[in-house]
Amino acid sequence: MATTRTRSGRVIYLLTAIAVVFSLGHHVDHVIRGNHVGWPLTDQVTVFTISLGIYPILLAAVLLYRAGRIGPGVWALLSGNGALFVAGVHFGPLAVESPRDILDPYPTLLGWFWFGWLIVFVGVLVVTCVVETRLWLRQRAGRARSVSTGATGR
């Protein structure tokens, strides 16, 4: 029977993989429509360039998680901040890449497909953050019980 850590790990890996697929798809969308791209495709550093930094961060997080150095709380911070970043860049008063920037370069259906992709991407990040936060809180509660009963986890 799988341990709680193993089940939690599978959930985290699955949610992370889904988020990465949506992230990659959104970056591909930028390249296809040719707006709001930056280095390494142009000589300018843009929000696109900064957003590419998530891939080495996720790789480091996977390695640290596998080594037992980080837990669900770090994953919740990554996905929560990712949701805020992506939503902030595309929606609201401070948006630098408005929905029109996604819709206008494409024929109608294709524009709505990529806009829907963005909405689902943000939703995936929000759901992922909620699930990871619950796993983190459950983990903390388990540690608190272990400490109160005198059990050691090592």
C-alpha positions as CSV (number, residue, x, y, z in Angstrom):
1,M,0.0,0.0,0.0
2,A,1.3,3.4,-0.9
3,T,2.4,5.7,1.9
4,T,0.9,9.2,2.3
5,R,4.2,10.7,1.1
6,T,4.1,8.5,-2.0
7,R,0.4,9.4,-2.8
8,S,1.1,13.1,-2.1
9,G,4.1,12.9,-4.4
10,R,2.1,11.4,-7.2
11,V,-0.5,14.1,-6.9
12,I,2.2,16.8,-6.9
13,Y,4.0,15.3,-9.9
14,L,0.7,14.9,-11.8
15,L,-0.5,18.5,-11.1
16,T,3.0,19.9,-11.9
17,A,3.1,18.0,-15.2
18,I,-0.4,19.3,-16.2
19,A,0.7,22.9,-15.3
20,V,3.9,22.5,-17.3
21,V,1.9,21.3,-20.4
22,F,-0.3,24.4,-20.1
23,S,2.7,26.6,-19.6
24,L,4.6,25.2,-22.6
25,G,1.4,25.6,-24.7
26,H,1.1,29.2,-23.6
27,H,4.7,29.9,-24.5
28,V,4.1,28.2,-27.9
29,D,1.1,30.5,-28.4
30,H,3.3,33.5,-27.8
31,V,5.8,32.3,-30.4
32,I,3.0,31.5,-33.0
33,R,1.3,34.9,-32.7
34,G,4.7,36.7,-32.5
35,N,3.7,39.3,-29.9
36,H,5.0,39.8,-26.4
37,V,8.0,37.5,-27.1
38,G,11.5,38.2,-25.8
39,W,14.9,36.8,-25.4
40,P,15.9,34.2,-26.6
41,L,13.8,34.9,-29.7
42,T,14.4,38.6,-29.8
43,D,17.1,40.8,-28.3
44,Q,14.8,42.2,-25.7
45,V,14.2,41.0,-22.2
46,T,10.4,40.9,-21.6
47,V,7.9,39.3,-19.3
48,F,8.1,36.3,-21.7
49,T,11.8,36.0,-20.9
50,I,11.2,36.2,-17.2
51,S,8.5,33.6,-17.4
52,L,10.9,31.1,-19.0
53,G,12.6,31.0,-15.6
54,I,9.9,28.8,-14.3
55,Y,11.4,25.7,-16.0
56,P,14.7,25.6,-14.2
57,I,12.9,26.5,-11.0
58,L,10.6,23.6,-11.5
59,L,13.5,21.2,-12.3
60,A,15.2,22.3,-9.1
61,A,12.0,21.9,-7.1
62,V,11.5,18.3,-8.5
63,L,15.1,17.4,-7.5
64,L,14.7,18.9,-4.0
65,Y,11.3,17.3,-3.5
66,R,12.7,13.9,-4.5
67,A,15.6,14.4,-2.1
68,G,13.1,15.2,0.7
69,R,14.4,18.8,1.1
70,I,11.1,20.5,0.2
71,G,7.5,19.6,0.6
72,P,4.0,20.5,-0.6
73,G,4.2,24.0,0.9
74,V,6.9,25.0,-1.6
75,W,4.9,23.6,-4.4
76,A,1.8,25.6,-3.2
77,L,4.0,28.8,-3.2
78,L,5.2,28.0,-6.8
79,S,1.8,27.3,-8.2
80,G,0.1,30.2,-6.3
81,N,2.6,32.7,-7.4
82,G,2.5,31.3,-10.9
83,A,-1.3,31.9,-10.9
84,L,-0.9,35.4,-9.7
85,F,1.9,36.1,-12.2
86,V,0.1,34.7,-15.2
87,A,-3.3,36.3,-14.3
88,G,-1.6,39.6,-13.4
89,V,0.2,39.8,-16.8
90,H,-2.9,39.1,-18.8
91,F,-5.9,40.5,-16.8
92,G,-6.7,43.6,-14.8
93,P,-5.4,47.2,-14.7
94,L,-1.7,46.3,-14.7
95,A,-1.9,43.8,-17.5
96,V,0.9,44.1,-20.1
97,E,-0.6,41.4,-22.4
98,S,-4.3,41.9,-22.7
99,P,-6.8,39.3,-23.9
100,R,-7.0,41.3,-27.2
101,D,-3.3,40.5,-27.7
102,I,-4.2,36.8,-27.8
103,L,-7.5,37.1,-29.7
104,D,-6.6,39.6,-32.5
105,P,-3.7,37.9,-34.2
106,Y,-5.7,34.7,-34.9
107,P,-8.9,33.8,-36.8
108,T,-11.8,33.9,-34.4
109,L,-12.0,30.2,-33.3
110,L,-8.2,29.8,-33.0
111,G,-8.0,33.1,-30.9
112,W,-10.7,31.8,-28.6
113,F,-8.9,28.4,-28.3
114,W,-5.7,30.1,-27.1
115,F,-7.6,32.5,-24.9
116,G,-9.4,29.5,-23.4
117,W,-6.1,27.8,-23.0
118,L,-4.9,30.7,-20.9
119,I,-8.0,30.7,-18.7
120,V,-7.6,26.9,-18.1
121,F,-3.9,27.4,-17.4
122,V,-4.7,29.9,-14.7
123,G,-7.4,27.6,-13.3
124,V,-5.0,24.7,-13.2
125,L,-2.5,26.8,-11.3
126,V,-5.2,27.9,-8.8
127,V,-6.5,24.3,-8.3
128,T,-3.0,23.0,-8.0
129,C,-2.2,25.6,-5.3
130,V,-5.3,24.7,-3.3
131,V,-4.5,20.9,-3.5
132,E,-0.9,21.5,-2.6
133,T,-1.9,23.8,0.3
134,R,-4.2,21.1,1.6
135,L,-1.4,18.5,1.4
136,W,0.9,20.9,3.2
137,L,-1.6,21.5,6.0
138,R,-2.2,17.8,6.3
139,Q,1.6,17.2,6.5
140,R,1.9,19.9,9.2
141,A,-1.0,18.4,11.2
142,G,0.7,15.0,11.0
143,R,4.0,16.4,12.3
144,A,2.2,18.2,15.1
145,R,0.5,14.9,16.2
146,S,3.9,13.2,16.0
147,V,5.5,15.8,18.2
148,S,2.6,15.8,20.7
149,T,2.7,12.0,21.1
150,G,6.5,11.9,21.2
151,A,7.0,10.0,18.0
152,T,9.9,10.8,15.9
153,G,9.6,10.7,12.1
154,R,13.3,9.7,11.6
